[in-house]
Amino acid sequence: MTKTKLFGLLIAFLFCFTNALAQEYKAEKAEIERLLNQTVAEFNDAQFDKALESSKQALINSFAINDDSYIAQSYNTIGVIYNECSDSKKAIGFYEKALSYAKKANKDKLYNWIYGNLGSVYYYNQLDVPKGINYYKKALYYAVKIKDTTEINYTKMNIVSAYFAIDKFDEGTMYLNEIKDNILKHGNEETKMRMNSLLGIYTTNHNKKAEAEAYYAKAQKIAEENHFNSYLISIYENLTRHYKYYNEPEKAQLYKVKLDSLSKVLYSEEKLNNIQKAAIQIELDEYKMQLERVEQANSSHQKSLKESKLIVILFIVILIILLLFLLTLYKSIKLREQANAELKKANEELVIAKEKAEEASQLKSQFVSTITHELRTPLYGVVGITNIIMDEHKELGNSPHLKSLKFSAKYLLALVNDILQINKIEEKRIVLENLIFNLTDEITLIKNSVEYIADKNNDKFTIEIDTAIPEFLIGDKLRLSQIIMNLVSNALKFTKNGEVTISADLKRVENKMNYIEFKVKDTGIGIAKEHQEKIFDKFVQIERKEEDYQGTGLGLSIVARLVELFDSEIHLESEENVGTTFSFIIGFEFDEAKSIEIINNIEVDLSTSHLYNILVVEDNKINQVVTKKIIQSSNMSCTIVDDGYAALVALERESFDLILMDINMPLINGFETTRKIREKGITIPVIALTAFDKEEVTEEAISVGMNDIMVKPFEPSKLFQVISNQIKQNENAG
């Protein structure tokens, strides 16, 4: 055989070998395309678990031939399946992997697909709709670049749908008008169905009910005829919202039932579990493919370094480590799945508990706010009218009845605040005040306030106060009065034809603190042993066989918590049919120099040589009388109007030094009135007079331009001081 013939045979052999490799590569590409097409068919038929399996096999084959384009397509289809099954996190992860391989392949068609799918995952899962729109616009750029009319139409419809979802109908309509006629005339069944659905959404939100229903009917018909089940779910959702929008609950419920029924079929638990298993397998296959690449690389090095046993050993070690890592990863994934399932269940229970707690807390807060306002308003009238009587009838100034009335009203106000805000007591948000007081006077006032109950029950009521107790003490006299008043009222309630005694004994003196033991003793019906531990609980009322003793069951609970505020505790001794004794010890400061300082600060001369003109905005007639009398008693003049509009008129006609503004008024409330006053450039001080809790209104009051807040009822001296300070500040600022 000549050399020429031998060379010719060699060339023929190489040609056949190369041709065989090319045919094999072509067959592998055809198989990948078949798997990807099969994935699309299974996805459209809602067989998501099967679609995931097909796309996974396509991915494995794509890695085998190292084709970046097919790898990108495979990852993209996997992302689509996860997005359809509402696992947006994994969907985004696979789309990003697809995008990384698309950049290697550098194909505009791939960019169009992947950016469009990224837009869908952010839009349809409500993660970030504007971000989804930006991805759609990137997809549209590449669709226009490759002049793909079908993708242009699909992408524009996605943009329209996203804009409609965030109520930006003008932006969406601009894209809709560009494609509507072309799709309705020449589009395929899927695009016609989507276009009719979009037109249905648009006409629903533009009050064209009949036209919207016609569009939805066309879309539904196409979806049912072509078994577009995924789109049919979207149509049912739109019809449900449509009939809710037009207040047809029966029809809305009908489509809600259809929606739920179809969703259960398409997204069954079995399918989702299969998808989850397939996801784990995909991750394992990815690591396996990476391991195979490592093996190939090491095999290549091994051939070139046969004599190096060290390389062989290292290769085996690396292989073992990778296998162990793969096993560990698999176990970790399984454990993570189990932990995630447990955490999900626990989180769901916590969310339910949190929602219930928040709802209960909100209802409680609303109740507290409403009742506080409704009780403080009449109390302002009671206290104010009492002051007016005492001012106008000087001969009644020393009347114990009027003093008791005023004390009782103030006590009731404090009791309302504490009872309705008992949560503040429990959270220790109440701060004790340091006021100077005479213990004998305070207890005598309590005695005078409840003496009528003693007379009614034919009880002997006495007080015993240790003469060693200093005349003036410093502490929270109001809280002390609340404690004693509750205990005395309770004692009188359960004592008839008996005796009730209040005693105060100085037990010890430490530095400037005088520790006084208070006792409230009665000879009433007593408390059974089995009930004595629970009487300080909230809302507890011990059953009485003979008579019905009414009450809230909060009195002793408040007493116990108030005593705790003084860093003390209350003790009980009781025997049935013998009587009951409550006792506690509280320390009060005695400091002669400090007492004189406090007295001097309290007894200030609030009179003024200026004749201030005050505008009072108040709709309650009794409160108008009280406020007017308080202002006039300090040599000030005032004008009273019933509402905010009248106040605006008065400010145009007359000049005022200050405005006292009620908040809760008809027509226009105090906040809105103040806002309008400030908009007119009027800078005179505005003080809010309100029965709401100060914490509830402070933020809004400041935001509208109010200068201070007075909670009704209040001491006249305090109001005069605030008025004087605000007017002087305004004059200095001017």
C-alpha positions in Angstrom: 0.0 0.0 0.0 1.4 3.4 -1.0 1.8 6.3 1.4 -0.8 8.3 -0.6 -3.5 5.6 -0.2 -2.7 5.3 3.5 -3.0 9.0 4.0 -6.3 8.9 2.1 -7.7 6.2 4.4 -6.6 8.1 7.5 -8.4 11.2 6.2 -11.6 9.2 5.5 -11.4 7.7 9.1 -11.1 11.1 10.7 -14.0 12.4 8.6 -16.2 9.6 9.7 -15.2 9.9 13.3 -15.8 13.7 13.3 -19.2 13.2 11.5 -20.2 10.6 14.1 -19.4 13.0 16.9 -21.4 15.7 15.2 -24.3 13.4 14.8 -24.1 12.4 18.5 -24.0 16.0 19.6 -27.0 16.8 17.3 -28.9 13.9 18.8 -28.2 15.1 22.4 -29.4 18.7 21.5 -32.5 17.2 20.0 -33.2 15.3 23.2 -32.7 18.4 25.3 -35.1 20.3 23.1 -37.6 17.4 23.4 -37.4 17.5 27.2 -37.8 21.3 27.3 -40.9 21.1 25.0 -42.2 18.3 27.1 -41.8 20.5 30.2 -43.9 23.3 28.5 -46.7 20.8 27.7 -46.7 19.3 31.2 -46.6 22.8 32.7 -49.6 23.9 30.6 -51.4 20.8 31.7 -50.7 21.8 35.4 -48.6 18.7 35.9 -46.0 20.7 37.8 -44.1 17.8 39.4 -43.7 16.1 36.1 -42.6 19.3 34.4 -40.0 19.8 37.1 -38.6 16.3 36.5 -38.4 16.9 32.7 -36.6 20.2 33.1 -34.2 18.7 35.6 -33.3 16.0 33.1 -32.8 18.7 30.4 -30.5 20.5 32.8 -28.4 17.3 33.4 -28.1 16.7 29.7 -27.2 20.4 29.1 -24.4 20.2 31.6 -23.2 16.9 29.9 -22.6 18.7 26.6 -21.5 21.9 28.4 -24.0 24.1 26.4 -24.5 27.4 28.2 -27.6 28.3 26.2 -29.5 25.1 27.1 -28.3 25.3 30.7 -29.8 28.8 30.9 -33.1 27.6 29.3 -33.3 24.6 31.7 -32.8 26.8 34.8 -35.3 29.3 33.4 -38.0 26.6 33.0 -37.3 25.4 36.6 -37.8 28.9 37.8 -41.1 29.2 36.0 -42.4 26.1 37.7 -41.4 27.3 41.2 -43.0 30.7 40.5 -46.2 29.1 39.5 -46.2 27.1 42.8 -45.6 30.4 44.8 -42.1 29.5 45.9 -40.8 32.9 44.8 -37.4 32.7 46.6 -36.4 29.5 44.8 -37.8 30.9 41.5 -35.6 34.0 41.8 -32.6 31.8 42.6 -33.0 29.7 39.4 -33.7 32.8 37.3 -30.5 34.4 38.5 -28.6 31.1 37.6 -30.3 31.2 34.2 -29.2 34.8 33.7 -25.6 34.0 34.6 -25.4 31.3 31.9 -27.4 33.5 29.4 -24.6 36.1 29.8 -22.1 33.5 28.8 -24.2 32.5 25.8 -24.9 36.2 25.0 -28.3 35.5 23.3 -30.9 38.3 23.2 -33.7 35.7 23.1 -32.6 34.3 26.5 -32.4 37.8 28.0 -36.0 38.5 26.8 -37.3 35.3 28.4 -35.5 35.5 31.8 -36.1 39.2 32.4 -39.8 38.7 31.6 -39.9 35.8 34.1 -38.1 37.9 36.8 -40.7 40.6 36.2 -43.5 38.0 36.8 -42.0 36.7 40.0 -41.8 40.1 41.6 -45.2 41.2 40.3 -47.4 38.1 40.6 -46.1 37.3 44.1 -46.5 41.0 45.2 -42.8 41.2 46.3 -42.0 44.5 44.5 -44.4 45.4 41.7 -42.4 48.5 40.5 -39.3 46.3 40.3 -41.2 43.7 38.4 -42.3 46.4 35.9 -38.6 47.4 35.4 -37.7 43.8 34.6 -40.6 43.7 32.1 -39.3 46.8 30.4 -35.8 45.1 30.1 -37.5 42.1 28.5 -39.4 44.4 26.1 -36.1 46.0 25.1 -34.7 42.6 23.9 -38.0 41.6 22.3 -38.0 44.7 20.2 -34.3 44.2 19.5 -34.9 40.7 18.0 -38.2 41.9 16.4 -40.2 39.2 18.0 -43.9 40.4 17.6 -45.3 37.6 19.8 -42.9 38.4 22.7 -43.5 42.1 22.3 -47.3 41.5 22.7 -46.8 39.2 25.7 -44.4 41.6 27.4 -46.6 44.6 26.9 -49.6 42.7 28.3 -47.5 41.9 31.4 -46.6 45.5 31.8 -50.3 46.5 31.5 -51.3 43.9 34.1 -48.7 45.1 36.6 -49.6 48.8 36.2 -53.3 47.9 36.6 -52.4 45.9 39.8 -51.1 49.1 41.4 -53.9 51.3 40.1 -51.8 53.1 37.6 -54.4 52.8 34.8 -53.1 55.7 32.7 -49.6 54.2 32.3 -51.0 50.7 31.7 -53.6 52.0 29.1 -50.8 53.5 27.1 -49.3 50.1 26.4 -52.7 48.5 26.1 -53.8 50.7 23.2 -50.6 49.9 21.3 -51.5 46.1 21.0 -55.2 45.8 21.7 -56.5 45.8 18.1 -53.7 43.7 16.7 -54.2 40.9 19.3 -58.0 40.9 19.1 -57.8 40.5 15.3 -54.7 38.4 14.7 -53.6 37.0 18.1 -53.6 33.3 19.1 -56.1 32.0 21.6 -53.9 32.6 24.6 -53.2 36.3 23.8 -56.9 36.9 23.0 -57.8 35.4 26.3 -55.3 37.6 28.2 -56.3 40.7 26.3 -60.0 40.2 27.2 -59.1 39.6 30.8 -57.1 42.9 30.9 -60.0 44.8 29.3 -62.3 43.3 31.9 -60.0 44.7 34.7 -59.9 48.1 33.0 -63.7 48.4 32.5 -64.4 47.1 36.0 -62.4 49.9 37.5 -64.0 52.5 35.2 -67.5 51.6 36.2 -68.5 49.8 33.0 -70.0 46.7 34.7 -71.7 45.1 31.7 -68.8 45.7 29.4 -66.4 44.2 31.9 -68.5 41.1 32.4 -68.6 40.6 28.6 -64.8 40.7 28.4 -64.5 38.3 31.3 -67.0 35.9 29.7 -64.9 35.8 26.5 -61.7 35.2 28.4 -63.3 32.4 30.5 -64.7 30.7 27.4 -61.3 30.7 25.7 -59.5 29.4 28.9 -62.1 26.6 29.3 -62.0 25.5 25.7 -58.2 25.4 25.6 -57.8 24.0 29.1 -55.7 27.1 30.2 -56.3 26.2 33.8 -53.6 28.4 35.3 -55.1 31.4 33.5 -58.6 30.3 34.5 -57.6 30.8 38.2 -56.6 34.4 37.4 -59.9 35.0 35.6 -61.9 33.6 38.6 -59.9 35.9 40.9 -60.7 38.9 38.7 -64.4 38.0 38.6 -64.5 37.6 42.4 -63.0 41.1 42.8 -65.4 42.4 40.1 -68.5 41.3 41.9 -67.2 42.5 45.3 -66.5 45.9 43.7 -70.1 46.0 42.5 -71.5 44.6 45.8 -72.8 41.3 44.5 -71.6 39.0 47.3 -73.5 35.9 46.0 -71.8 36.0 42.6 -68.4 36.9 44.2 -68.8 33.8 46.5 -69.7 31.6 43.5 -66.4 32.5 41.8 -64.4 32.3 45.0 -65.6 28.7 45.4 -64.6 27.9 41.8 -61.2 29.5 42.4 -60.6 27.5 45.6 -61.8 24.2 43.9 -59.5 24.7 40.9 -56.6 25.7 43.0 -56.9 22.6 45.1 -56.7 20.5 41.9 -53.8 22.4 40.3 -51.8 22.9 43.5 -52.5 19.8 45.4 -50.4 19.0 48.5 -49.1 15.8 46.7 -47.9 17.8 43.7 -46.2 20.4 46.0 -44.5 17.7 48.0 -43.3 16.0 44.8 -41.9 19.4 43.6 -40.1 19.8 47.0 -38.5 16.4 46.6 -37.5 17.2 43.0 -36.0 20.4 44.2 -33.7 18.6 46.6 -32.8 16.1 43.9 -31.9 19.0 41.5 -29.6 20.4 44.1 -28.0 17.0 44.6 -27.7 16.5 40.8 -26.0 20.0 40.6 -23.4 18.9 43.1 -23.0 15.6 41.4 -22.3 17.3 38.1 -19.8 19.6 39.8 -18.2 16.5 41.3 -18.0 14.8 37.9 -16.2 17.8 36.6 -13.8 17.7 39.5 -13.2 14.0 38.8 -12.6 14.7 35.1 -10.1 17.4 35.9 -8.3 15.2 38.4 -8.3 12.3 36.0 -6.6 14.5 33.4 -3.9 15.5 35.8 -3.4 11.9 36.9 -2.6 10.8 33.4 0.1 13.4 33.1 1.5 12.7 36.5 1.2 8.9 36.7 4.3 8.4 38.8 3.1 10.8 41.5 1.4 8.7 44.2 0.8 11.8 46.2 -1.5 13.2 43.5 -3.5 10.0 43.5 -3.8 10.0 47.3 -4.9 13.7 47.2 -7.5 12.9 44.6 -9.0 10.1 46.6 -9.0 12.3 49.7 -10.7 15.1 47.8 -13.2 12.6 46.4 -14.0 11.2 49.8 -14.4 14.7 51.3 -16.7 15.7 48.5 -18.8 12.6 49.0 -19.0 13.2 52.7 -19.9 16.8 52.0 -22.6 15.6 49.6 -24.0 13.2 52.3 -23.8 15.9 54.9 -25.6 18.4 52.6 -28.3 15.9 52.0 -28.8 15.3 55.7 -28.7 19.0 56.3 -31.4 19.6 53.7 -33.6 16.9 55.3 -33.1 18.4 58.8 -33.8 21.9 57.5 -37.0 20.8 55.9 -38.1 19.3 59.2 -37.1 22.3 61.1 -38.8 24.6 58.6 -42.0 22.7 58.9 -41.9 22.9 62.7 -41.0 26.6 62.6 -43.8 27.3 60.1 -46.4 25.7 62.4 -45.1 27.5 65.4 -45.0 30.8 63.5 -48.6 30.3 62.4 -49.7 29.7 66.0 -47.7 32.8 67.1 -49.3 35.0 64.4 -52.8 33.9 65.5 -52.0 34.5 69.1 -50.4 37.9 68.3 -53.4 39.0 66.2 -55.8 38.0 69.0 -53.7 39.9 71.6 -53.5 43.0 69.4 -57.2 42.9 68.8 -58.0 42.6 72.5 -55.5 45.4 73.3 -57.0 47.7 70.7 -60.6 47.1 71.9 -59.5 47.7 75.5 -57.7 51.0 74.5 -60.8 52.2 72.6 -63.0 51.4 75.6 -60.7 53.2 78.0 -60.5 56.3 75.7 -64.2 56.5 75.2 -65.3 56.0 78.8 -62.6 58.4 80.1 -63.8 61.1 77.8 -67.5 60.6 78.6 -66.9 60.6 82.4 -64.4 63.5 82.5 -66.8 65.8 80.7 -69.6 65.8 83.3 -67.0 65.8 86.1 -65.7 69.1 84.8 -69.2 70.4 85.2 -69.6 69.0 88.7 -66.2 70.5 90.0 -66.8 73.8 88.2 -70.4 74.3 89.4 -69.2 73.4 93.0 -66.5 76.1 92.7 -69.0 78.6 91.4 -71.4 78.0 94.4 -68.5 78.4 96.8 -67.4 81.7 95.1 -70.9 83.2 94.9 -72.1 82.1 98.3 -69.3 82.9 100.7 -71.4 81.9 103.6 -71.1 78.3 102.3 -67.4 78.4 102.0 -66.9 76.3 105.1 -69.7 73.9 104.4 -68.5 70.4 105.0 -71.1 69.2 102.4 -69.7 71.3 99.6 -66.1 70.4 100.5 -67.1 66.7 100.5 -68.9 67.1 97.2 -65.8 68.7 95.7 -63.5 66.1 97.2 -65.7 63.3 96.0 -65.7 64.6 92.5 -62.0 64.9 92.5 -61.7 61.4 94.0 -64.1 60.0 91.4 -62.0 61.6 88.6 -58.8 60.0 90.0 -60.6 56.7 90.5 -62.0 56.7 86.9 -58.4 57.4 85.6 -57.0 54.5 87.6 -59.8 52.0 87.1 -60.0 52.6 83.4 -56.2 52.6 83.0 -55.4 49.7 85.4 -53.0 48.5 82.8 -50.8 51.5 83.6 -50.8 50.5 87.2 -49.8 47.0 86.4 -47.1 48.2 84.1 -45.9 50.6 86.8 -46.2 53.6 84.6 -47.9 55.7 87.3 -45.4 58.0 89.0 -46.1 59.0 92.6 -46.3 62.8 93.2 -44.6 64.7 96.1 -47.2 67.0 97.5 -47.5 68.6 101.0 -50.5 67.6 103.0 -52.0 67.3 106.4 -52.9 63.7 107.2 -55.7 64.6 109.6 -57.4 66.9 107.0 -57.2 64.2 104.3 -58.7 61.5 106.5 -61.4 63.9 107.8 -62.4 64.7 104.2 -62.7 60.9 103.5 -64.9 60.5 106.7 -67.1 63.4 105.7 -67.5 62.0 102.1 -68.8 58.6 103.2 -70.5 59.5 106.5 -73.9 59.3 104.8 -73.2 55.5 104.2 -72.4 55.1 107.9 -75.6 56.9 108.9 -77.6 54.7 106.5 -76.2 51.5 107.9 -76.4 52.8 111.5 -72.6 52.4 111.9 -70.4 54.2 114.4 -67.5 55.8 112.3 -64.4 56.9 114.2 -60.8 58.1 113.3 -57.7 57.7 115.5 -54.6 59.6 114.5 -51.3 59.4 116.4 -50.4 62.8 117.7 -46.7 62.0 117.1 -47.3 62.2 113.3 -45.9 65.5 112.0 -48.5 68.2 110.9 -47.3 68.3 107.3 -46.0 65.4 105.3 -44.7 65.1 101.8 -46.0 62.4 99.4 -48.8 61.4 97.1 -51.8 62.3 99.1 -54.3 61.5 96.2 -53.1 57.8 96.0 -53.2 57.5 99.8 -56.8 58.9 99.8 -57.8 56.4 97.0 -56.5 53.5 99.1 -58.2 54.5 102.3 -61.4 55.5 100.5 -61.7 52.1 98.9 -61.1 50.3 102.1 -63.5 52.4 104.1 -66.2 52.2 101.5 -65.7 48.4 101.4 -65.9 48.2 105.3 -69.1 50.3 105.4 -70.7 48.2 102.7 -70.4 45.0 104.7 -71.1 46.5 108.2 -74.5 47.2 109.6 -75.2 48.3 113.2 -71.5 48.1 113.9 -68.3 50.1 114.0 -65.7 51.2 111.4 -62.4 52.7 112.5 -59.6 54.4 110.6 -56.3 54.6 112.5 -52.9 56.0 111.7 -49.9 55.2 114.0 -46.3 56.4 113.7 -44.2 53.2 113.8 -40.7 54.4 113.1 -38.6 57.3 111.8 -35.6 56.8 109.5 -33.8 60.0 108.6 -36.6 62.2 107.2 -39.0 59.3 106.5 -41.9 58.7 108.8 -43.4 55.2 108.5 -47.0 55.2 109.4 -49.2 52.1 109.9 -52.8 52.6 108.6 -55.6 50.3 109.6 -59.2 50.1 108.5 -61.1 48.0 110.9 -64.8 46.9 110.9 -67.1 44.7 112.8 -69.0 43.5 109.7 -69.7 40.1 108.3 -66.1 39.1 107.7 -64.4 37.1 105.0 -64.2 33.3 104.9 -60.7 31.7 105.0 -61.1 30.1 101.6 -61.8 33.5 100.0 -59.1 35.6 101.7 -56.3 34.8 99.2 -58.3 35.9 96.1 -60.1 39.1 97.2 -57.2 41.2 95.8 -57.7 39.7 92.3 -59.4 41.8 89.6 -63.1 41.4 89.1 -63.5 39.1 92.1 -66.7 39.4 94.2 -67.2 37.0 97.1 -70.7 35.4 97.0 -73.0 36.6 99.9 -76.0 34.5 100.8 -78.0 37.1 102.6 -77.8 40.3 100.5 -76.6 41.4 97.1 -73.6 43.6 97.6 -72.9 45.2 94.2 -69.7 46.5 92.9 -67.1 46.2 90.1 -64.8 43.8 92.0 -61.9 46.2 91.2 -61.7 48.1 94.5 -59.4 45.9 96.5 -57.4 45.0 93.4 -56.6 48.7 92.9 -55.8 49.1 96.6 -53.2 46.2 96.4 -51.5 47.7 93.4 -51.5 51.3 94.7 -49.9 50.0 98.0 -47.3 48.3 95.9 -46.5 51.7 94.3 -45.5 52.9 97.8 -43.1 49.8 98.0 -45.4 48.3 100.7 -47.9 45.5 101.0 -51.4 45.1 102.4 -52.3 42.6 105.2 -55.7 41.1 106.0 -57.1 39.7 109.2 -60.7 38.5 109.1 -63.2 36.2 110.8 -66.7 35.5 109.7 -69.4 37.3 111.8 -66.6 39.1 113.8 -65.0 41.6 111.4 -62.2 42.5 109.1 -59.0 44.5 109.5 -56.8 45.8 106.6 -53.4 47.2 107.4 -50.4 48.6 105.6 -47.3 50.8 106.3 -46.3 53.7 104.1 -43.3 56.0 104.6 -43.8 59.8 104.0 -41.1 62.5 104.1 -41.1 65.2 106.8 -38.8 68.1 105.9 -39.8 71.5 107.4 -37.6 73.5 105.0 -38.9 71.6 102.0 -42.5 71.9 103.1 -42.2 75.7 103.4 -40.7 75.8 99.9 -43.5 73.7 98.4 -46.1 75.8 100.2 -44.6 79.0 98.8 -44.6 77.5 95.3 -48.2 76.6 95.6 -49.5 79.8 97.2 -48.5 82.2 94.3 -50.4 85.3 93.4 -51.9 84.5 90.0 -53.8 87.8 89.7 -52.8 90.1 86.9 -53.1 93.8 86.1 -53.6 93.0 82.4 -57.2 92.5 81.1 -56.7 89.6 78.8 -59.4 88.8 76.2 -59.9 85.1 75.9 -61.8 83.2 73.1 -63.5 80.0 74.4 -64.5 77.4 71.8 -66.8 74.9 73.5 -70.0 73.2 72.5 -71.2 71.9 75.9 -73.4 74.5 77.6 -72.6 73.6 81.2 -68.9 73.6 80.4 -69.3 77.0 78.8 -70.7 78.4 82.1 -68.0 76.8 84.2 -65.1 78.0 81.9 -66.6 81.5 81.7 -66.9 81.8 85.4 -63.3 80.6 86.0 -61.9 83.1 83.5 -64.0 86.1 84.8 -63.0 85.3 88.4 -59.4 86.2 87.4 -60.4 89.7 86.0 -60.2 88.4 82.4 -62.9 88.8 79.7 -64.0 86.1 77.4 -66.1 85.4 74.3 -67.7 82.0 74.0 -68.6 80.3 70.6 -70.2 76.9 70.0 -68.0 75.5 67.2 -64.9 76.0 65.1 -66.5 77.9 62.3 -67.9 80.4 64.7 -64.4 80.8 66.1 -62.9 81.6 62.7 -65.6 84.3 62.3 -64.9 85.7 65.7 -61.1 86.0 65.0 -61.8 88.0 61.9 -64.0 90.5 63.9 -62.1 90.8 67.2 -58.6 90.6 68.6 -57.9 88.0 71.3 -54.9 87.3 73.5 -55.5 83.5 73.7 -57.8 80.7 72.6 -59.2 77.9 74.8 -60.1 75.2 72.3 -62.3 72.1 73.0 -61.2 69.1 70.8 -64.4 67.0 70.5 -66.9 69.2 68.8 -69.5 68.8 66.0 -69.2 70.2 62.5 -65.4 70.7 62.9 -63.2 69.5 65.7 -60.6 71.4 67.6 -57.6 70.0 65.7 -59.0 71.1 62.3 -60.1 74.5 63.6 -56.6 75.1 65.0 -55.1 74.1 61.6 -57.3 76.6 59.8 -56.3 79.3 62.3 -52.6 78.7 61.7 -53.1 78.7 57.9 -54.5 82.2 58.2 -51.3 83.3 59.8 -52.8 83.8 63.3 -50.1 83.1 65.9 -51.9 83.8 69.2 -51.6 80.8 71.7 -54.1 78.0 71.5 -54.6 75.8 74.6 -56.5 72.5 74.1 -59.3 71.9 76.7 -60.1 68.2 76.5 -61.5 65.2 78.4 -59.3 62.8 76.4 -56.1 61.4 78.0 -53.2 63.8 77.4 -51.0 61.0 75.9 -53.7 60.3 73.2 -53.8 63.8 71.8 -50.4 65.4 72.4 -48.8 64.3 69.1 -51.7 65.6 66.9 -52.1 68.8 69.0 -48.5 69.7 68.5 -48.7 68.9 64.7 -51.6 71.3 64.1 -50.0 74.2 66.1 -51.5 74.0 69.6 -49.3 75.4 72.4 -50.5 73.4 75.4 -53.1 70.9 76.7 -55.3 71.1 79.8 -57.2 67.9 80.7 -60.7 68.5 82.2 -61.4 68.9 85.0 -58.5 71.0 86.2 -57.7 73.5 89.0 -58.5 77.1 88.1 -55.1 78.2 89.5 -53.4 75.8 87.0 -55.3 77.3 84.1 -54.5 80.9 85.1 -50.8 79.9 85.3 -50.8 78.3 81.8 -52.7 81.3 80.3 -50.3 83.8 81.8 -47.2 81.9 80.7 -48.4 81.3 77.1 -49.4 85.0 76.6 -46.1 86.2 78.0 -44.2 83.8 75.8 -46.1 85.0 72.7 -45.5 88.6 73.6 -41.8 88.0 74.0 -41.6 86.1 70.7 -43.4 88.9 69.0 
